[in-house]
Amino acid sequence: MTTKSTTQMTKAELIDALRKKDNIIADLNSKIDELEGLAIASQAIPLDADSSRLLTLMNQRIKALEEKLNEKSREVS
């Protein structure tokens, strides 16, 4: 099946395509509302991309330090 450009579509095809996109948007908005509700319920604060990356890097560093600590404690035992 080939996709027509919007200039090649009939009025009915354009309306159908628009309805499909509206349904997708409605589903996404519903999911956003659900996720926001979960964030509010858990009192979580959504992070921006930079904060998220920083938090991920910090967690990785903490895990690496914990592994080193565990290795040293095994050597001592």
mmCIF file of the N, C-alpha and C atoms, coordinates in Angstrom:
data_MODEL
# 
_entry.id   MODEL 
# 
loop_
_atom_site.group_PDB 
_atom_site.id 
_atom_site.type_symbol 
_atom_site.label_atom_id 
_atom_site.label_alt_id 
_atom_site.label_comp_id 
_atom_site.label_asym_id 
_atom_site.label_entity_id 
_atom_site.label_seq_id 
_atom_site.pdbx_PDB_ins_code 
_atom_site.Cartn_x 
_atom_site.Cartn_y 
_atom_site.Cartn_z 
_atom_site.occupancy 
_atom_site.B_iso_or_equiv 
_atom_site.pdbx_formal_charge 
_atom_site.auth_seq_id 
_atom_site.auth_comp_id 
_atom_site.auth_asym_id 
_atom_site.auth_atom_id 
_atom_site.pdbx_PDB_model_num 
ATOM 1   N N  . MET A 1 1  ? 0.836   -1.176  0.000  1.00 0.00 ? 1  MET A N  1 
ATOM 2   C CA . MET A 1 1  ? 0.000   0.000   0.000  1.00 0.00 ? 1  MET A CA 1 
ATOM 3   C C  . MET A 1 1  ? 0.880   1.238   0.000  1.00 0.00 ? 1  MET A C  1 
ATOM 4   N N  . THR A 1 2  ? 0.643   2.128   -0.923 1.00 0.00 ? 2  THR A N  1 
ATOM 5   C CA . THR A 1 2  ? 1.408   3.365   -0.990 1.00 0.00 ? 2  THR A CA 1 
ATOM 6   C C  . THR A 1 2  ? 0.651   4.473   -0.275 1.00 0.00 ? 2  THR A C  1 
ATOM 7   N N  . THR A 1 3  ? 1.398   5.365   0.303  1.00 0.00 ? 3  THR A N  1 
ATOM 8   C CA . THR A 1 3  ? 0.798   6.477   1.015  1.00 0.00 ? 3  THR A CA 1 
ATOM 9   C C  . THR A 1 3  ? 0.693   7.664   0.067  1.00 0.00 ? 3  THR A C  1 
ATOM 10  N N  . LYS A 1 4  ? -0.484  8.218   0.017  1.00 0.00 ? 4  LYS A N  1 
ATOM 11  C CA . LYS A 1 4  ? -0.707  9.402   -0.816 1.00 0.00 ? 4  LYS A CA 1 
ATOM 12  C C  . LYS A 1 4  ? -0.303  10.641  -0.048 1.00 0.00 ? 4  LYS A C  1 
ATOM 13  N N  . SER A 1 5  ? 0.128   11.648  -0.785 1.00 0.00 ? 5  SER A N  1 
ATOM 14  C CA . SER A 1 5  ? 0.363   12.930  -0.125 1.00 0.00 ? 5  SER A CA 1 
ATOM 15  C C  . SER A 1 5  ? -1.005  13.580  0.116  1.00 0.00 ? 5  SER A C  1 
ATOM 16  N N  . THR A 1 6  ? -1.029  14.528  1.016  1.00 0.00 ? 6  THR A N  1 
ATOM 17  C CA . THR A 1 6  ? -2.305  15.172  1.343  1.00 0.00 ? 6  THR A CA 1 
ATOM 18  C C  . THR A 1 6  ? -2.901  15.903  0.148  1.00 0.00 ? 6  THR A C  1 
ATOM 19  N N  . THR A 1 7  ? -2.064  16.304  -0.797 1.00 0.00 ? 7  THR A N  1 
ATOM 20  C CA . THR A 1 7  ? -2.599  16.983  -1.981 1.00 0.00 ? 7  THR A CA 1 
ATOM 21  C C  . THR A 1 7  ? -3.251  16.012  -2.951 1.00 0.00 ? 7  THR A C  1 
ATOM 22  N N  . GLN A 1 8  ? -2.948  14.710  -2.798 1.00 0.00 ? 8  GLN A N  1 
ATOM 23  C CA . GLN A 1 8  ? -3.530  13.695  -3.678 1.00 0.00 ? 8  GLN A CA 1 
ATOM 24  C C  . GLN A 1 8  ? -4.751  13.010  -3.077 1.00 0.00 ? 8  GLN A C  1 
ATOM 25  N N  . MET A 1 9  ? -5.044  13.276  -1.815 1.00 0.00 ? 9  MET A N  1 
ATOM 26  C CA . MET A 1 9  ? -6.150  12.610  -1.127 1.00 0.00 ? 9  MET A CA 1 
ATOM 27  C C  . MET A 1 9  ? -7.482  13.281  -1.460 1.00 0.00 ? 9  MET A C  1 
ATOM 28  N N  . THR A 1 10 ? -8.524  12.449  -1.419 1.00 0.00 ? 10 THR A N  1 
ATOM 29  C CA . THR A 1 10 ? -9.867  12.994  -1.583 1.00 0.00 ? 10 THR A CA 1 
ATOM 30  C C  . THR A 1 10 ? -10.299 13.611  -0.255 1.00 0.00 ? 10 THR A C  1 
ATOM 31  N N  . LYS A 1 11 ? -11.380 14.344  -0.295 1.00 0.00 ? 11 LYS A N  1 
ATOM 32  C CA . LYS A 1 11 ? -11.899 14.975  0.920  1.00 0.00 ? 11 LYS A CA 1 
ATOM 33  C C  . LYS A 1 11 ? -12.215 13.920  1.974  1.00 0.00 ? 11 LYS A C  1 
ATOM 34  N N  . ALA A 1 12 ? -12.834 12.822  1.564  1.00 0.00 ? 12 ALA A N  1 
ATOM 35  C CA . ALA A 1 12 ? -13.183 11.751  2.499  1.00 0.00 ? 12 ALA A CA 1 
ATOM 36  C C  . ALA A 1 12 ? -11.930 11.124  3.112  1.00 0.00 ? 12 ALA A C  1 
ATOM 37  N N  . GLU A 1 13 ? -10.889 10.945  2.302  1.00 0.00 ? 13 GLU A N  1 
ATOM 38  C CA . GLU A 1 13 ? -9.639  10.370  2.816  1.00 0.00 ? 13 GLU A CA 1 
ATOM 39  C C  . GLU A 1 13 ? -8.975  11.324  3.808  1.00 0.00 ? 13 GLU A C  1 
ATOM 40  N N  . LEU A 1 14 ? -9.022  12.615  3.511  1.00 0.00 ? 14 LEU A N  1 
ATOM 41  C CA . LEU A 1 14 ? -8.457  13.596  4.436  1.00 0.00 ? 14 LEU A CA 1 
ATOM 42  C C  . LEU A 1 14 ? -9.197  13.600  5.769  1.00 0.00 ? 14 LEU A C  1 
ATOM 43  N N  . ILE A 1 15 ? -10.512 13.538  5.705  1.00 0.00 ? 15 ILE A N  1 
ATOM 44  C CA . ILE A 1 15 ? -11.317 13.515  6.928  1.00 0.00 ? 15 ILE A CA 1 
ATOM 45  C C  . ILE A 1 15 ? -11.025 12.256  7.728  1.00 0.00 ? 15 ILE A C  1 
ATOM 46  N N  . ASP A 1 16 ? -10.898 11.112  7.043  1.00 0.00 ? 16 ASP A N  1 
ATOM 47  C CA . ASP A 1 16 ? -10.583 9.846   7.708  1.00 0.00 ? 16 ASP A CA 1 
ATOM 48  C C  . ASP A 1 16 ? -9.208  9.921   8.377  1.00 0.00 ? 16 ASP A C  1 
ATOM 49  N N  . ALA A 1 17 ? -8.229  10.456  7.663  1.00 0.00 ? 17 ALA A N  1 
ATOM 50  C CA . ALA A 1 17 ? -6.889  10.599  8.223  1.00 0.00 ? 17 ALA A CA 1 
ATOM 51  C C  . ALA A 1 17 ? -6.902  11.520  9.442  1.00 0.00 ? 17 ALA A C  1 
ATOM 52  N N  . LEU A 1 18 ? -7.670  12.598  9.349  1.00 0.00 ? 18 LEU A N  1 
ATOM 53  C CA . LEU A 1 18 ? -7.782  13.531  10.458 1.00 0.00 ? 18 LEU A CA 1 
ATOM 54  C C  . LEU A 1 18 ? -8.419  12.864  11.679 1.00 0.00 ? 18 LEU A C  1 
ATOM 55  N N  . ARG A 1 19 ? -9.443  12.076  11.469 1.00 0.00 ? 19 ARG A N  1 
ATOM 56  C CA . ARG A 1 19 ? -10.098 11.358  12.580 1.00 0.00 ? 19 ARG A CA 1 
ATOM 57  C C  . ARG A 1 19 ? -9.126  10.388  13.245 1.00 0.00 ? 19 ARG A C  1 
ATOM 58  N N  . LYS A 1 20 ? -8.340  9.682   12.426 1.00 0.00 ? 20 LYS A N  1 
ATOM 59  C CA . LYS A 1 20 ? -7.359  8.745   12.991 1.00 0.00 ? 20 LYS A CA 1 
ATOM 60  C C  . LYS A 1 20 ? -6.338  9.490   13.847 1.00 0.00 ? 20 LYS A C  1 
ATOM 61  N N  . LYS A 1 21 ? -5.863  10.624  13.348 1.00 0.00 ? 21 LYS A N  1 
ATOM 62  C CA . LYS A 1 21 ? -4.888  11.418  14.110 1.00 0.00 ? 21 LYS A CA 1 
ATOM 63  C C  . LYS A 1 21 ? -5.515  11.976  15.386 1.00 0.00 ? 21 LYS A C  1 
ATOM 64  N N  . ASP A 1 22 ? -6.770  12.381  15.310 1.00 0.00 ? 22 ASP A N  1 
ATOM 65  C CA . ASP A 1 22 ? -7.466  12.873  16.507 1.00 0.00 ? 22 ASP A CA 1 
ATOM 66  C C  . ASP A 1 22 ? -7.581  11.776  17.558 1.00 0.00 ? 22 ASP A C  1 
ATOM 67  N N  . ASN A 1 23 ? -7.862  10.550  17.118 1.00 0.00 ? 23 ASN A N  1 
ATOM 68  C CA . ASN A 1 23 ? -7.943  9.422   18.052 1.00 0.00 ? 23 ASN A CA 1 
ATOM 69  C C  . ASN A 1 23 ? -6.600  9.152   18.715 1.00 0.00 ? 23 ASN A C  1 
ATOM 70  N N  . ILE A 1 24 ? -5.527  9.239   17.926 1.00 0.00 ? 24 ILE A N  1 
ATOM 71  C CA . ILE A 1 24 ? -4.190  9.043   18.478 1.00 0.00 ? 24 ILE A CA 1 
ATOM 72  C C  . ILE A 1 24 ? -3.885  10.119  19.512 1.00 0.00 ? 24 ILE A C  1 
ATOM 73  N N  . ILE A 1 25 ? -4.199  11.355  19.187 1.00 0.00 ? 25 ILE A N  1 
ATOM 74  C CA . ILE A 1 25 ? -3.970  12.466  20.114 1.00 0.00 ? 25 ILE A CA 1 
ATOM 75  C C  . ILE A 1 25 ? -4.783  12.281  21.397 1.00 0.00 ? 25 ILE A C  1 
ATOM 76  N N  . ALA A 1 26 ? -6.029  11.855  21.264 1.00 0.00 ? 26 ALA A N  1 
ATOM 77  C CA . ALA A 1 26 ? -6.874  11.630  22.440 1.00 0.00 ? 26 ALA A CA 1 
ATOM 78  C C  . ALA A 1 26 ? -6.295  10.519  23.317 1.00 0.00 ? 26 ALA A C  1 
ATOM 79  N N  . ASP A 1 27 ? -5.815  9.453   22.696 1.00 0.00 ? 27 ASP A N  1 
ATOM 80  C CA . ASP A 1 27 ? -5.199  8.359   23.465 1.00 0.00 ? 27 ASP A CA 1 
ATOM 81  C C  . ASP A 1 27 ? -3.950  8.843   24.199 1.00 0.00 ? 27 ASP A C  1 
ATOM 82  N N  . LEU A 1 28 ? -3.125  9.606   23.512 1.00 0.00 ? 28 LEU A N  1 
ATOM 83  C CA . LEU A 1 28 ? -1.909  10.121  24.141 1.00 0.00 ? 28 LEU A CA 1 
ATOM 84  C C  . LEU A 1 28 ? -2.230  11.076  25.281 1.00 0.00 ? 28 LEU A C  1 
ATOM 85  N N  . ASN A 1 29 ? -3.216  11.936  25.088 1.00 0.00 ? 29 ASN A N  1 
ATOM 86  C CA . ASN A 1 29 ? -3.624  12.846  26.169 1.00 0.00 ? 29 ASN A CA 1 
ATOM 87  C C  . ASN A 1 29 ? -4.138  12.072  27.374 1.00 0.00 ? 29 ASN A C  1 
ATOM 88  N N  . SER A 1 30 ? -4.862  10.996  27.119 1.00 0.00 ? 30 SER A N  1 
ATOM 89  C CA . SER A 1 30 ? -5.360  10.153  28.197 1.00 0.00 ? 30 SER A CA 1 
ATOM 90  C C  . SER A 1 30 ? -4.207  9.518   28.965 1.00 0.00 ? 30 SER A C  1 
ATOM 91  N N  . LYS A 1 31 ? -3.201  9.043   28.234 1.00 0.00 ? 31 LYS A N  1 
ATOM 92  C CA . LYS A 1 31 ? -2.035  8.440   28.883 1.00 0.00 ? 31 LYS A CA 1 
ATOM 93  C C  . LYS A 1 31 ? -1.260  9.476   29.684 1.00 0.00 ? 31 LYS A C  1 
ATOM 94  N N  . ILE A 1 32 ? -1.142  10.679  29.150 1.00 0.00 ? 32 ILE A N  1 
ATOM 95  C CA . ILE A 1 32 ? -0.465  11.757  29.875 1.00 0.00 ? 32 ILE A CA 1 
ATOM 96  C C  . ILE A 1 32 ? -1.193  12.049  31.181 1.00 0.00 ? 32 ILE A C  1 
ATOM 97  N N  . ASP A 1 33 ? -2.519  12.150  31.116 1.00 0.00 ? 33 ASP A N  1 
ATOM 98  C CA . ASP A 1 33 ? -3.311  12.404  32.330 1.00 0.00 ? 33 ASP A CA 1 
ATOM 99  C C  . ASP A 1 33 ? -3.105  11.291  33.352 1.00 0.00 ? 33 ASP A C  1 
ATOM 100 N N  . GLU A 1 34 ? -3.077  10.051  32.874 1.00 0.00 ? 34 GLU A N  1 
ATOM 101 C CA . GLU A 1 34 ? -2.882  8.908   33.765 1.00 0.00 ? 34 GLU A CA 1 
ATOM 102 C C  . GLU A 1 34 ? -1.506  8.970   34.425 1.00 0.00 ? 34 GLU A C  1 
ATOM 103 N N  . LEU A 1 35 ? -0.476  9.271   33.650 1.00 0.00 ? 35 LEU A N  1 
ATOM 104 C CA . LEU A 1 35 ? 0.879   9.357   34.191 1.00 0.00 ? 35 LEU A CA 1 
ATOM 105 C C  . LEU A 1 35 ? 1.023   10.529  35.162 1.00 0.00 ? 35 LEU A C  1 
ATOM 106 N N  . GLU A 1 36 ? 0.393   11.647  34.837 1.00 0.00 ? 36 GLU A N  1 
ATOM 107 C CA . GLU A 1 36 ? 0.430   12.786  35.757 1.00 0.00 ? 36 GLU A CA 1 
ATOM 108 C C  . GLU A 1 36 ? -0.267  12.428  37.068 1.00 0.00 ? 36 GLU A C  1 
ATOM 109 N N  . GLY A 1 37 ? -1.357  11.676  36.966 1.00 0.00 ? 37 GLY A N  1 
ATOM 110 C CA . GLY A 1 37 ? -2.052  11.229  38.168 1.00 0.00 ? 37 GLY A CA 1 
ATOM 111 C C  . GLY A 1 37 ? -1.177  10.334  39.021 1.00 0.00 ? 37 GLY A C  1 
ATOM 112 N N  . LEU A 1 38 ? -0.422  9.457   38.383 1.00 0.00 ? 38 LEU A N  1 
ATOM 113 C CA . LEU A 1 38 ? 0.488   8.588   39.123 1.00 0.00 ? 38 LEU A CA 1 
ATOM 114 C C  . LEU A 1 38 ? 1.598   9.401   39.783 1.00 0.00 ? 38 LEU A C  1 
ATOM 115 N N  . ALA A 1 39 ? 2.105   10.399  39.065 1.00 0.00 ? 39 ALA A N  1 
ATOM 116 C CA . ALA A 1 39 ? 3.160   11.237  39.624 1.00 0.00 ? 39 ALA A CA 1 
ATOM 117 C C  . ALA A 1 39 ? 2.650   12.011  40.827 1.00 0.00 ? 39 ALA A C  1 
ATOM 118 N N  . ILE A 1 40 ? 1.436   12.510  40.736 1.00 0.00 ? 40 ILE A N  1 
ATOM 119 C CA . ILE A 1 40 ? 0.857   13.253  41.855 1.00 0.00 ? 40 ILE A CA 1 
ATOM 120 C C  . ILE A 1 40 ? 0.604   12.315  43.027 1.00 0.00 ? 40 ILE A C  1 
ATOM 121 N N  . ALA A 1 41 ? 0.104   11.121  42.735 1.00 0.00 ? 41 ALA A N  1 
ATOM 122 C CA . ALA A 1 41 ? -0.183  10.165  43.800 1.00 0.00 ? 41 ALA A CA 1 
ATOM 123 C C  . ALA A 1 41 ? 1.091   9.758   44.526 1.00 0.00 ? 41 ALA A C  1 
ATOM 124 N N  . SER A 1 42 ? 2.196   9.636   43.801 1.00 0.00 ? 42 SER A N  1 
ATOM 125 C CA . SER A 1 42 ? 3.445   9.239   44.428 1.00 0.00 ? 42 SER A CA 1 
ATOM 126 C C  . SER A 1 42 ? 4.262   10.440  44.889 1.00 0.00 ? 42 SER A C  1 
ATOM 127 N N  . GLN A 1 43 ? 3.746   11.627  44.660 1.00 0.00 ? 43 GLN A N  1 
ATOM 128 C CA . GLN A 1 43 ? 4.404   12.884  44.985 1.00 0.00 ? 43 GLN A CA 1 
ATOM 129 C C  . GLN A 1 43 ? 5.747   12.997  44.290 1.00 0.00 ? 43 GLN A C  1 
ATOM 130 N N  . ALA A 1 44 ? 5.879   12.354  43.136 1.00 0.00 ? 44 ALA A N  1 
ATOM 131 C CA . ALA A 1 44 ? 7.105   12.442  42.352 1.00 0.00 ? 44 ALA A CA 1 
ATOM 132 C C  . ALA A 1 44 ? 7.090   13.725  41.536 1.00 0.00 ? 44 ALA A C  1 
ATOM 133 N N  . ILE A 1 45 ? 8.260   14.254  41.337 1.00 0.00 ? 45 ILE A N  1 
ATOM 134 C CA . ILE A 1 45 ? 8.394   15.465  40.527 1.00 0.00 ? 45 ILE A CA 1 
ATOM 135 C C  . ILE A 1 45 ? 9.050   15.069  39.211 1.00 0.00 ? 45 ILE A C  1 
ATOM 136 N N  . PRO A 1 46 ? 8.371   15.281  38.089 1.00 0.00 ? 46 PRO A N  1 
ATOM 137 C CA . PRO A 1 46 ? 8.987   14.944  36.808 1.00 0.00 ? 46 PRO A CA 1 
ATOM 138 C C  . PRO A 1 46 ? 10.271  15.749  36.609 1.00 0.00 ? 46 PRO A C  1 
ATOM 139 N N  . LEU A 1 47 ? 11.308  15.077  36.104 1.00 0.00 ? 47 LEU A N  1 
ATOM 140 C CA . LEU A 1 47 ? 12.590  15.732  35.896 1.00 0.00 ? 47 LEU A CA 1 
ATOM 141 C C  . LEU A 1 47 ? 12.758  16.142  34.452 1.00 0.00 ? 47 LEU A C  1 
ATOM 142 N N  . ASP A 1 48 ? 13.522  17.196  34.247 1.00 0.00 ? 48 ASP A N  1 
ATOM 143 C CA . ASP A 1 48 ? 13.866  17.547  32.879 1.00 0.00 ? 48 ASP A CA 1 
ATOM 144 C C  . ASP A 1 48 ? 14.985  16.613  32.415 1.00 0.00 ? 48 ASP A C  1 
ATOM 145 N N  . ALA A 1 49 ? 15.336  16.665  31.153 1.00 0.00 ? 49 ALA A N  1 
ATOM 146 C CA . ALA A 1 49 ? 16.303  15.729  30.581 1.00 0.00 ? 49 ALA A CA 1 
ATOM 147 C C  . ALA A 1 49 ? 17.672  15.830  31.259 1.00 0.00 ? 49 ALA A C  1 
ATOM 148 N N  . ASP A 1 50 ? 18.131  17.037  31.528 1.00 0.00 ? 50 ASP A N  1 
ATOM 149 C CA . ASP A 1 50 ? 19.446  17.207  32.156 1.00 0.00 ? 50 ASP A CA 1 
ATOM 150 C C  . ASP A 1 50 ? 19.471  16.619  33.561 1.00 0.00 ? 50 ASP A C  1 
ATOM 151 N N  . SER A 1 51 ? 18.438  16.877  34.339 1.00 0.00 ? 51 SER A N  1 
ATOM 152 C CA . SER A 1 51 ? 18.369  16.335  35.692 1.00 0.00 ? 51 SER A CA 1 
ATOM 153 C C  . SER A 1 51 ? 18.290  14.816  35.665 1.00 0.00 ? 51 SER A C  1 
ATOM 154 N N  . SER A 1 52 ? 17.548  14.286  34.708 1.00 0.00 ? 52 SER A N  1 
ATOM 155 C CA . SER A 1 52 ? 17.421  12.843  34.581 1.00 0.00 ? 52 SER A CA 1 
ATOM 156 C C  . SER A 1 52 ? 18.771  12.201  34.267 1.00 0.00 ? 52 SER A C  1 
ATOM 157 N N  . ARG A 1 53 ? 19.518  12.804  33.335 1.00 0.00 ? 53 ARG A N  1 
ATOM 158 C CA . ARG A 1 53 ? 20.847  12.277  33.000 1.00 0.00 ? 53 ARG A CA 1 
ATOM 159 C C  . ARG A 1 53 ? 21.785  12.353  34.201 1.00 0.00 ? 53 ARG A C  1 
ATOM 160 N N  . LEU A 1 54 ? 21.742  13.452  34.915 1.00 0.00 ? 54 LEU A N  1 
ATOM 161 C CA . LEU A 1 54 ? 22.588  13.620  36.094 1.00 0.00 ? 54 LEU A CA 1 
ATOM 162 C C  . LEU A 1 54 ? 22.256  12.566  37.144 1.00 0.00 ? 54 LEU A C  1 
ATOM 163 N N  . LEU A 1 55 ? 20.989  12.340  37.374 1.00 0.00 ? 55 LEU A N  1 
ATOM 164 C CA . LEU A 1 55 ? 20.569  11.342  38.350 1.00 0.00 ? 55 LEU A CA 1 
ATOM 165 C C  . LEU A 1 55 ? 21.018  9.941   37.930 1.00 0.00 ? 55 LEU A C  1 
ATOM 166 N N  . THR A 1 56 ? 20.907  9.639   36.645 1.00 0.00 ? 56 THR A N  1 
ATOM 167 C CA . THR A 1 56 ? 21.355  8.342   36.134 1.00 0.00 ? 56 THR A CA 1 
ATOM 168 C C  . THR A 1 56 ? 22.855  8.166   36.347 1.00 0.00 ? 56 THR A C  1 
ATOM 169 N N  . LEU A 1 57 ? 23.632  9.196   36.026 1.00 0.00 ? 57 LEU A N  1 
ATOM 170 C CA . LEU A 1 57 ? 25.079  9.120   36.222 1.00 0.00 ? 57 LEU A CA 1 
ATOM 171 C C  . LEU A 1 57 ? 25.439  8.950   37.693 1.00 0.00 ? 57 LEU A C  1 
ATOM 172 N N  . MET A 1 58 ? 24.729  9.654   38.563 1.00 0.00 ? 58 MET A N  1 
ATOM 173 C CA . MET A 1 58 ? 24.988  9.527   40.002 1.00 0.00 ? 58 MET A CA 1 
ATOM 174 C C  . MET A 1 58 ? 24.667  8.114   40.479 1.00 0.00 ? 58 MET A C  1 
ATOM 175 N N  . ASN A 1 59 ? 23.565  7.549   40.013 1.00 0.00 ? 59 ASN A N  1 
ATOM 176 C CA . ASN A 1 59 ? 23.207  6.184   40.403 1.00 0.00 ? 59 ASN A CA 1 
ATOM 177 C C  . ASN A 1 59 ? 24.249  5.184   39.926 1.00 0.00 ? 59 ASN A C  1 
ATOM 178 N N  . GLN A 1 60 ? 24.757  5.366   38.703 1.00 0.00 ? 60 GLN A N  1 
ATOM 179 C CA . GLN A 1 60 ? 25.797  4.481   38.184 1.00 0.00 ? 60 GLN A CA 1 
ATOM 180 C C  . GLN A 1 60 ? 27.057  4.584   39.030 1.00 0.00 ? 60 GLN A C  1 
ATOM 181 N N  . ARG A 1 61 ? 27.420  5.799   39.408 1.00 0.00 ? 61 ARG A N  1 
ATOM 182 C CA . ARG A 1 61 ? 28.615  6.003   40.233 1.00 0.00 ? 61 ARG A CA 1 
ATOM 183 C C  . ARG A 1 61 ? 28.442  5.367   41.608 1.00 0.00 ? 61 ARG A C  1 
ATOM 184 N N  . ILE A 1 62 ? 27.280  5.508   42.200 1.00 0.00 ? 62 ILE A N  1 
ATOM 185 C CA . ILE A 1 62 ? 27.007  4.902   43.503 1.00 0.00 ? 62 ILE A CA 1 
ATOM 186 C C  . ILE A 1 62 ? 27.115  3.387   43.414 1.00 0.00 ? 62 ILE A C  1 
ATOM 187 N N  . LYS A 1 63 ? 26.551  2.793   42.368 1.00 0.00 ? 63 LYS A N  1 
ATOM 188 C CA . LYS A 1 63 ? 26.634  1.339   42.202 1.00 0.00 ? 63 LYS A CA 1 
ATOM 189 C C  . LYS A 1 63 ? 28.078  0.888   42.052 1.00 0.00 ? 63 LYS A C  1 
ATOM 190 N N  . ALA A 1 64 ? 28.875  1.645   41.284 1.00 0.00 ? 64 ALA A N  1 
ATOM 191 C CA . ALA A 1 64 ? 30.285  1.298   41.105 1.00 0.00 ? 64 ALA A CA 1 
ATOM 192 C C  . ALA A 1 64 ? 31.024  1.366   42.436 1.00 0.00 ? 64 ALA A C  1 
ATOM 193 N N  . LEU A 1 65 ? 30.756  2.390   43.236 1.00 0.00 ? 65 LEU A N  1 
ATOM 194 C CA . LEU A 1 65 ? 31.397  2.509   44.542 1.00 0.00 ? 65 LEU A CA 1 
ATOM 195 C C  . LEU A 1 65 ? 30.947  1.402   45.492 1.00 0.00 ? 65 LEU A C  1 
ATOM 196 N N  . GLU A 1 66 ? 29.676  1.036   45.439 1.00 0.00 ? 66 GLU A N  1 
ATOM 197 C CA . GLU A 1 66 ? 29.187  -0.058  46.273 1.00 0.00 ? 66 GLU A CA 1 
ATOM 198 C C  . GLU A 1 66 ? 29.861  -1.374  45.896 1.00 0.00 ? 66 GLU A C  1 
ATOM 199 N N  . GLU A 1 67 ? 30.051  -1.597  44.589 1.00 0.00 ? 67 GLU A N  1 
ATOM 200 C CA . GLU A 1 67 ? 30.732  -2.815  44.150 1.00 0.00 ? 67 GLU A CA 1 
ATOM 201 C C  . GLU A 1 67 ? 32.179  -2.848  44.636 1.00 0.00 ? 67 GLU A C  1 
ATOM 202 N N  . LYS A 1 68 ? 32.875  -1.711  44.570 1.00 0.00 ? 68 LYS A N  1 
ATOM 203 C CA . LYS A 1 68 ? 34.247  -1.643  45.079 1.00 0.00 ? 68 LYS A CA 1 
ATOM 204 C C  . LYS A 1 68 ? 34.286  -1.935  46.572 1.00 0.00 ? 68 LYS A C  1 
ATOM 205 N N  . LEU A 1 69 ? 33.337  -1.366  47.291 1.00 0.00 ? 69 LEU A N  1 
ATOM 206 C CA . LEU A 1 69 ? 33.275  -1.579  48.729 1.00 0.00 ? 69 LEU A CA 1 
ATOM 207 C C  . LEU A 1 69 ? 33.026  -3.043  49.049 1.00 0.00 ? 69 LEU A C  1 
ATOM 208 N N  . ASN A 1 70 ? 32.119  -3.677  48.301 1.00 0.00 ? 70 ASN A N  1 
ATOM 209 C CA . ASN A 1 70 ? 31.841  -5.099  48.506 1.00 0.00 ? 70 ASN A CA 1 
ATOM 210 C C  . ASN A 1 70 ? 33.062  -5.960  48.198 1.00 0.00 ? 70 ASN A C  1 
ATOM 211 N N  . GLU A 1 71 ? 33.813  -5.618  47.150 1.00 0.00 ? 71 GLU A N  1 
ATOM 212 C CA . GLU A 1 71 ? 35.022  -6.364  46.796 1.00 0.00 ? 71 GLU A CA 1 
ATOM 213 C C  . GLU A 1 71 ? 36.067  -6.252  47.901 1.00 0.00 ? 71 GLU A C  1 
ATOM 214 N N  . LYS A 1 72 ? 36.244  -5.047  48.452 1.00 0.00 ? 72 LYS A N  1 
ATOM 215 C CA . LYS A 1 72 ? 37.221  -4.855  49.516 1.00 0.00 ? 72 LYS A CA 1 
ATOM 216 C C  . LYS A 1 72 ? 36.808  -5.586  50.780 1.00 0.00 ? 72 LYS A C  1 
ATOM 217 N N  . SER A 1 73 ? 35.516  -5.607  51.064 1.00 0.00 ? 73 SER A N  1 
ATOM 218 C CA . SER A 1 73 ? 35.071  -6.302  52.272 1.00 0.00 ? 73 SER A CA 1 
ATOM 219 C C  . SER A 1 73 ? 35.229  -7.823  52.103 1.00 0.00 ? 73 SER A C  1 
ATOM 220 N N  . ARG A 1 74 ? 35.131  -8.327  50.886 1.00 0.00 ? 74 ARG A N  1 
ATOM 221 C CA . ARG A 1 74 ? 35.358  -9.768  50.640 1.00 0.00 ? 74 ARG A CA 1 
ATOM 222 C C  . ARG A 1 74 ? 36.838  -10.103 50.806 1.00 0.00 ? 74 ARG A C  1 
ATOM 223 N N  . GLU A 1 75 ? 37.729  -9.186  50.376 1.00 0.00 ? 75 GLU A N  1 
ATOM 224 C CA . GLU A 1 75 ? 39.149  -9.417  50.497 1.00 0.00 ? 75 GLU A CA 1 
ATOM 225 C C  . GLU A 1 75 ? 39.565  -9.462  51.963 1.00 0.00 ? 75 GLU A C  1 
ATOM 226 N N  . VAL A 1 76 ? 38.957  -8.648  52.775 1.00 0.00 ? 76 VAL A N  1 
ATOM 227 C CA . VAL A 1 76 ? 39.292  -8.573  54.198 1.00 0.00 ? 76 VAL A CA 1 
ATOM 228 C C  . VAL A 1 76 ? 38.783  -9.820  54.927 1.00 0.00 ? 76 VAL A C  1 
ATOM 229 N N  . SER A 1 77 ? 37.655  -10.372 54.500 1.00 0.00 ? 77 SER A N  1 
ATOM 230 C CA . SER A 1 77 ? 37.066  -11.529 55.189 1.00 0.00 ? 77 SER A CA 1 
ATOM 231 C C  . SER A 1 77 ? 37.850  -12.779 55.010 1.00 0.00 ? 77 SER A C  1 
# 
